[in-house]
Amino acid sequence: MPATPTLVVTRHHVLLLIILGSMVIATAMGLRHGFGLFMAPMSNDFGWGREVFAFALALQNLIWGLTQPFTGALADRFGAARVIVICGALYALGLVMMGLSGSALSMTLSAGVLIGLGLSGTTFSVILGAVGRAVAPEKRSMAMGIVSAAGSFGQFAMLPGTLGLLEWLGWSAALLAMGCMAALMVPLGAMLRDKPMAHQAGDLSLKAALNEAAGQRGFWMLCLGFFVCGFQVVFIAVHLPSYLFDNGLAIQVGSTVLALVGLFNIFGTYLAGWLGGHFSKPHLLSWLYLIRGGVIAAFVFLPLSPISAYLFGIAIGLLWLSTVPLTNGIVASVFGVRHLSMLGGIVFLFHQLGSFMGVWMGGYLYDLTGHYDLVWQIAILLSVIAAALHWFISEAPLQRPVIQVVSQ
């Protein structure tokens, strides 16, 4: 009988962990999703080309990715709560400084460095790592899908508010208000009582886990595939509103499309998590990337109108972050959950390298050519490459030698 209360407490703890983690990731991803709306007004006010703003956001994604393995390792060692509190504060500070920025340098330091550091500890690798450690293996893919879907819900729910603040207050005051919202992640993180896994006999050390992953071809193929995801989604998130505006559509169309991306990604991510528990995750990723390439091609090569833009938002939204629970699920299946945040952070680093290239290349090639055509074509080609890479990845757990202790 005494086991029953412990079971109830455990279930409540897991539920609270999922709820708080979902709220943090919804806030972090929701605020980030609207950054593209600030490109035109800030660039126009300061007389910048689009490359200045694009470089700051590209650096943000690069910093996010480069620091993700370290914040992930800290979360594995000390728990996610401390990491979320510190990085949530950095995120809020970065938004406030971005709202007060008056030069390309201050824009780069605030939007690029501080927010990049903040994102590394308030998003997928840290929070999904905490969830993955707490949830039973047979429910892990679904739980990761739920938390990932919360990030999508944040994108959908907060984007109209971001646009409203921008139109009502102007870009500077809007960013200050967003900084206040980001500060809410600090108390949410403090309440998130996850526990790092206790060390057990046979557990790999951090160095051994890194060496093991580095020796697996499938791990690097997964990293390269996630590079493609980052290139595509961040290029679209940052440059799509300007692309639509350049082609004669109102700025409200761009914000509506991004909101549709967030709305339909709620369903797409949840569905991906469910499918990942029943079918091959690598093969699901192959189909996902292939379909994403087809959706992008249809959007670019067919006549553009508000209706086609909305349909694109719906279709690409279903595929947007559906890669996240599947990719992290493969890492957990193959390597276990002891170092999940750290290994997931390394995979996510490649996602952010792709993000850097996508957002910076979009601004650079636009300033060079006056259009985005070449970047769209690169995104389509990368979809085909990613589909081929994932098809040959195995998600079977690694077989490690069993260490037996012989008593004398």
C-alpha positions in Angstrom: 0.0 0.0 0.0 2.7 2.6 0.7 3.8 2.4 -3.0 0.5 4.1 -4.1 1.2 7.6 -2.8 4.6 7.6 -4.3 3.2 6.7 -7.7 0.6 9.5 -7.4 3.3 12.0 -6.5 5.5 10.8 -9.4 2.6 11.2 -11.8 1.8 14.7 -10.5 5.5 15.6 -10.7 5.7 14.5 -14.3 2.5 16.4 -15.2 3.7 19.6 -13.5 7.1 19.2 -15.3 5.3 18.9 -18.6 3.1 21.9 -17.9 5.8 24.2 -16.7 8.2 23.1 -19.4 5.5 23.8 -22.0 4.8 27.3 -20.6 8.5 28.2 -20.8 9.0 26.9 -24.3 5.8 28.5 -25.5 7.0 31.9 -24.2 10.6 31.5 -25.6 9.5 30.3 -29.0 6.4 32.6 -29.2 8.5 35.7 -28.6 11.2 34.6 -31.0 8.7 33.8 -33.8 7.8 37.5 -34.2 11.4 38.8 -34.7 10.9 38.9 -38.5 8.2 41.6 -38.1 10.8 44.0 -36.8 13.2 43.7 -39.8 11.5 46.3 -42.0 10.7 49.0 -39.4 14.1 48.8 -37.6 16.1 48.7 -40.9 14.1 51.6 -42.3 14.5 53.8 -39.2 18.3 53.3 -39.0 18.9 53.2 -42.8 20.4 49.7 -42.7 20.3 47.1 -45.4 18.6 43.9 -44.5 21.9 42.2 -44.0 22.5 44.1 -40.7 19.3 42.8 -39.0 19.6 39.4 -40.7 23.2 39.1 -39.4 22.1 39.9 -35.8 19.4 37.1 -36.0 21.9 34.8 -37.7 24.3 35.3 -34.9 21.5 34.7 -32.4 20.9 31.3 -33.9 24.6 30.6 -34.0 25.2 31.5 -30.3 22.1 29.5 -29.5 23.5 26.5 -31.2 27.1 26.8 -30.0 26.1 27.2 -26.3 23.4 24.5 -26.5 25.6 21.5 -25.7 27.0 23.3 -22.7 23.6 24.4 -21.3 22.4 20.9 -22.0 25.3 19.4 -20.1 24.7 21.7 -17.2 21.0 20.7 -17.2 22.0 17.0 -17.2 24.3 17.6 -14.3 22.4 20.1 -12.1 18.8 20.0 -13.4 17.0 22.2 -16.0 15.5 24.6 -13.4 18.7 26.5 -12.7 19.6 26.8 -16.4 16.1 28.1 -17.3 16.2 30.8 -14.6 19.6 32.1 -15.7 18.9 32.0 -19.4 15.3 33.4 -19.0 16.9 36.4 -17.4 19.4 36.8 -20.2 16.5 36.5 -22.8 14.6 39.3 -21.1 17.7 41.5 -20.8 18.4 41.0 -24.5 14.9 42.1 -25.6 15.1 45.2 -23.4 18.5 46.1 -24.8 17.3 45.4 -28.4 14.4 47.9 -27.8 17.0 50.5 -26.7 19.5 49.8 -29.4 20.7 52.6 -31.6 23.4 51.1 -33.7 24.3 47.9 -35.5 26.7 46.9 -32.7 24.1 47.2 -30.0 21.6 45.3 -32.2 24.1 42.6 -32.6 25.0 42.3 -28.9 21.4 42.3 -27.8 19.5 40.4 -30.4 22.5 38.3 -31.4 24.4 37.4 -28.2 22.1 37.9 -25.2 19.0 36.5 -26.8 21.0 33.7 -28.3 22.3 32.7 -24.9 18.8 33.0 -23.5 17.3 30.7 -26.1 19.9 28.0 -25.4 18.5 27.4 -21.9 14.8 27.9 -22.4 14.0 25.8 -25.4 14.1 22.3 -26.8 17.3 20.5 -25.7 17.1 21.5 -22.1 13.4 21.1 -21.6 13.0 17.9 -23.7 15.9 16.5 -21.9 14.2 17.0 -18.5 10.9 15.5 -19.9 12.8 12.6 -21.5 14.4 11.7 -18.2 11.1 11.8 -16.3 8.8 9.9 -18.7 8.7 6.2 -19.3 10.3 5.1 -22.6 7.0 4.0 -24.2 5.5 7.4 -23.5 8.6 9.5 -24.3 7.9 10.3 -27.9 4.3 11.5 -27.1 5.5 13.6 -24.2 8.1 15.2 -26.3 5.5 15.9 -29.0 3.2 17.6 -26.4 6.0 19.9 -25.2 7.2 20.6 -28.7 3.6 21.4 -29.7 3.5 24.0 -26.8 6.3 25.8 -28.6 4.1 25.9 -31.7 1.1 27.1 -29.7 3.3 30.0 -28.4 4.2 30.9 -31.9 0.5 31.0 -32.9 -0.8 32.7 -29.8 1.9 35.4 -29.3 2.4 36.5 -32.9 -0.8 38.6 -33.2 0.1 40.2 -29.9 3.6 41.0 -31.1 2.1 42.6 -34.3 -0.4 44.5 -32.1 2.3 45.8 -29.9 4.4 46.8 -32.9 1.5 48.7 -34.5 0.4 50.3 -31.2 3.7 51.2 -29.5 6.3 51.2 -32.3 9.2 48.8 -32.4 11.2 50.1 -29.4 8.4 50.0 -26.8 7.1 46.8 -28.3 10.4 45.1 -27.6 10.5 46.5 -24.0 7.1 45.0 -23.4 8.2 41.7 -24.8 11.2 41.8 -22.4 8.7 42.0 -19.5 6.9 38.9 -20.9 10.2 37.0 -21.3 11.0 37.7 -17.6 8.1 35.4 -16.7 10.3 32.5 -17.6 12.4 33.1 -14.5 9.7 32.2 -11.9 8.3 29.4 -14.2 11.8 27.9 -14.3 12.3 28.2 -10.6 9.1 26.1 -10.1 10.3 23.4 -12.5 11.6 20.8 -10.0 13.3 18.3 -12.3 16.0 16.1 -10.9 19.2 15.1 -12.8 19.6 11.4 -13.0 21.5 9.7 -10.3 24.7 8.1 -11.5 24.3 4.3 -11.8 26.8 1.5 -12.4 27.5 1.1 -16.1 26.6 4.8 -16.9 28.9 6.4 -19.4 30.9 9.4 -18.3 30.4 12.6 -20.3 33.6 12.1 -22.2 32.7 8.5 -23.0 29.2 9.5 -24.2 30.7 12.1 -26.5 33.2 9.6 -27.9 30.5 7.0 -28.4 28.2 9.4 -30.3 31.1 10.7 -32.4 31.8 7.1 -33.5 28.3 6.6 -34.9 27.7 7.5 -38.5 24.0 7.8 -37.9 24.6 10.5 -35.3 26.3 12.7 -37.9 23.7 12.0 -40.5 21.1 13.1 -38.0 23.1 16.3 -37.3 23.3 17.1 -41.0 19.6 16.5 -41.5 18.8 18.9 -38.6 21.1 21.5 -40.3 18.6 21.5 -43.2 15.7 22.0 -40.8 17.3 25.0 -39.3 18.2 26.5 -42.7 14.6 26.2 -43.9 12.5 27.2 -40.9 14.6 30.2 -39.8 14.9 31.6 -43.3 11.2 31.4 -43.7 10.4 32.8 -40.2 12.6 35.8 -40.7 12.4 36.6 -44.4 8.9 35.5 -45.3 7.1 38.7 -44.2 9.5 40.8 -46.2 9.2 38.4 -49.2 5.5 38.7 -49.3 5.6 42.5 -48.8 8.1 42.8 -51.7 5.6 41.0 -53.9 2.8 43.4 -53.1 1.1 41.7 -50.2 0.3 43.6 -47.0 2.4 43.2 -43.9 -0.6 41.7 -42.2 -0.6 38.8 -44.6 2.9 38.0 -43.5 2.0 38.0 -39.8 -1.1 35.9 -40.5 1.0 33.4 -42.4 3.4 33.1 -39.5 0.5 32.7 -37.1 -0.9 29.9 -39.3 2.5 28.2 -39.2 2.3 28.3 -35.4 -1.3 27.1 -35.3 -1.0 24.1 -37.6 2.4 23.1 -36.2 0.6 22.4 -32.9 -1.2 19.6 -34.7 1.8 18.6 -36.8 4.2 18.3 -33.9 1.7 16.4 -31.7 1.0 14.0 -34.6 4.7 13.6 -35.3 5.2 12.6 -31.6 2.4 10.1 -31.8 3.6 8.6 -35.1 7.1 8.4 -33.7 5.8 6.0 -31.1 4.3 3.7 -33.7 6.5 3.9 -36.8 10.2 4.3 -37.8 11.3 7.8 -36.7 14.1 8.1 -39.4 11.7 7.1 -42.2 9.1 9.6 -40.9 11.7 12.3 -41.0 12.6 11.3 -44.6 9.0 11.7 -45.7 8.7 14.9 -43.7 11.7 16.6 -45.4 10.6 15.4 -48.9 7.1 16.8 -48.4 8.5 20.0 -47.1 10.5 20.5 -50.2 7.4 19.9 -52.4 5.5 22.5 -50.4 8.2 25.1 -50.8 8.5 24.4 -54.5 4.7 24.8 -55.0 4.7 28.0 -53.1 7.6 29.5 -55.0 6.8 28.4 -58.5 3.0 28.9 -58.5 1.4 32.3 -58.7 1.5 34.2 -55.4 -1.6 35.6 -53.7 -2.9 36.0 -50.2 -4.7 32.6 -50.5 -1.6 30.8 -51.7 0.4 32.4 -48.9 -2.2 31.2 -46.3 -2.2 27.7 -47.8 1.6 27.7 -47.6 1.4 28.7 -43.9 -0.9 25.8 -43.2 1.1 23.2 -45.1 4.5 24.3 -43.9 3.1 24.6 -40.4 2.1 21.0 -40.3 5.8 20.2 -41.0 7.5 23.0 -39.1 8.8 21.6 -35.8 7.6 18.1 -36.4 11.2 17.2 -36.8 12.0 18.0 -33.1 10.3 15.2 -31.2 11.4 12.7 -33.9 15.0 13.8 -33.9 15.3 14.0 -30.1 13.4 10.7 -29.9 16.1 9.0 -32.1 18.9 10.4 -29.8 17.1 9.0 -26.7 16.4 5.7 -28.4 20.0 5.2 -29.6 22.0 6.6 -26.7 19.6 6.6 -23.7 18.6 9.6 -21.6 21.6 10.0 -19.2 23.2 12.6 -21.4 20.1 13.5 -23.5 20.2 17.2 -23.1 23.9 17.4 -24.0 23.7 15.0 -27.0 20.5 16.6 -28.1 22.3 20.0 -27.8 25.0 18.9 -30.2 22.4 17.8 -32.8 20.7 21.1 -32.2 24.0 23.0 -32.8 23.8 21.8 -36.4 20.2 23.0 -36.6 21.5 26.4 -35.5 24.4 26.4 -37.9 21.8 25.8 -40.6 19.7 28.6 -39.1 22.7 31.0 -39.3 23.2 30.2 -42.9 19.6 30.5 -43.8 18.9 33.8 -42.2 22.2 35.4 -43.1 22.3 34.1 -46.6 18.7 35.3 -47.1 19.7 38.9 -46.2 23.0 38.7 -48.1 21.6 37.4 -51.3 18.7 39.7 -51.2 21.0 42.8 -50.9 23.1 41.3 -53.7 20.4 40.3 -56.2 17.3 42.1 -55.0 15.3 38.9 -54.6 15.1 35.6 -52.6 14.8 33.2 -55.6 18.2 31.5 -55.1 17.7 30.9 -51.4 14.3 29.2 -52.1 15.9 26.9 -54.6 18.7 26.0 -52.1 16.0 25.2 -49.5 14.3 22.8 -52.0 17.5 21.0 -52.9 18.4 20.6 -49.2 15.0 18.9 -48.6 16.0 16.1 -51.0 19.4 15.7 -49.4 17.9 15.5 -45.9 15.3 12.9 -47.0 18.1 10.7 -48.3 20.2 11.1 -45.2 17.5 10.1 -42.7 16.4 7.0 -44.6 19.6 5.2 -43.7 19.7 6.1 -40.0 19.0 3.3 -37.4 17.2 4.1 -34.2 18.1 0.8 -32.5 19.7 1.2 -29.1 23.4 0.8 -29.0 24.6 -2.5 -27.6 27.1 -1.7 -24.8 29.2 -4.3 -23.0 27.7 -5.4 -19.7 30.0 -4.7 -16.8 29.7 -7.4 -14.1 30.9 -6.9 -10.6 32.4 -10.1 -9.2 32.5 -10.4 -5.4 35.5 -11.9 -3.8 
